[in-house]
């Protein structure tokens, strides 16, 4: 299982936003002072204000899944 984060940048390459993937597969973003939102894919919030996705990073999850995974009882 992986933890994923998408980084957004302006056209000049400066990073200005990030989103992370939840364990249910949805992505979550904090949009200004508005509460967190969930969206299907990182590109759903790409815009002039939040930039375009320039990188998706991942690392092994440190959270154990609460459901059986393939090969595990």
C-alpha positions as CSV (number, residue, x, y, z in Angstrom):
1,X,0.0,0.0,0.0
2,X,1.3,3.5,-0.9
3,X,0.8,7.0,0.5
4,X,0.6,9.4,-2.4
5,X,0.9,13.2,-2.7
6,X,0.4,15.3,-5.9
7,X,2.3,18.6,-6.2
8,X,0.9,21.5,-8.2
9,X,2.9,24.4,-9.7
10,X,2.4,27.6,-11.5
11,X,3.6,28.0,-15.1
12,X,6.9,29.3,-13.8
13,X,7.5,26.1,-11.9
14,X,6.8,27.5,-8.4
15,X,4.9,24.9,-6.3
16,X,1.7,26.3,-4.8
17,X,-0.6,23.5,-3.9
18,X,-0.6,19.8,-2.9
19,X,-3.2,17.1,-2.5
20,X,-3.0,13.7,-0.9
21,X,-4.7,10.4,-1.6
22,X,-6.9,8.9,1.1
23,X,-7.0,5.2,1.9
24,X,-10.4,4.9,0.0
25,X,-8.6,6.1,-3.2
26,X,-10.1,9.6,-3.3
27,X,-7.9,12.7,-3.1
28,X,-8.3,15.5,-0.6
29,X,-7.4,19.2,-0.9
30,X,-7.6,22.3,1.3
31,X,-8.9,25.1,-0.9
32,X,-8.0,28.4,0.8
33,X,-10.2,29.0,3.8
34,X,-12.8,26.6,2.6
35,X,-13.0,23.2,4.3
36,X,-11.2,20.2,2.8
37,X,-12.7,18.7,-0.3
38,X,-12.5,15.2,-1.8
39,X,-12.1,14.6,-5.5
40,X,-11.6,11.6,-7.8
41,X,-8.2,12.5,-9.3
42,X,-5.5,15.1,-8.8
43,X,-6.2,16.9,-12.1
44,X,-9.8,17.7,-10.8
45,X,-8.5,20.8,-9.0
46,X,-5.9,21.9,-11.6
47,X,-6.6,25.6,-12.4
48,X,-5.0,29.0,-12.7
49,X,-5.3,29.4,-9.0
50,X,-3.9,26.1,-7.9
51,X,-1.6,25.3,-10.7
52,X,-1.1,22.1,-12.7
53,X,0.0,18.7,-11.4
54,X,3.8,18.5,-11.9
55,X,4.7,15.6,-9.7
56,X,3.1,12.7,-7.9
57,X,5.2,11.2,-5.2
58,X,4.6,8.0,-3.2
59,X,6.1,6.1,-0.3
60,X,5.2,2.9,1.4
61,X,2.3,3.4,3.8
62,X,3.0,3.2,7.5
63,X,-0.7,2.6,8.2
64,X,-1.8,-1.0,8.1
65,X,-5.0,-1.5,6.0
66,X,-8.1,-2.5,8.0
67,X,-9.1,-5.0,5.4
68,X,-7.4,-8.1,4.1
69,X,-5.1,-7.6,1.1
70,X,-4.1,-10.1,-1.5
71,X,-2.0,-12.8,0.0
72,X,-2.8,-11.9,3.6
73,X,-5.4,-13.6,5.7
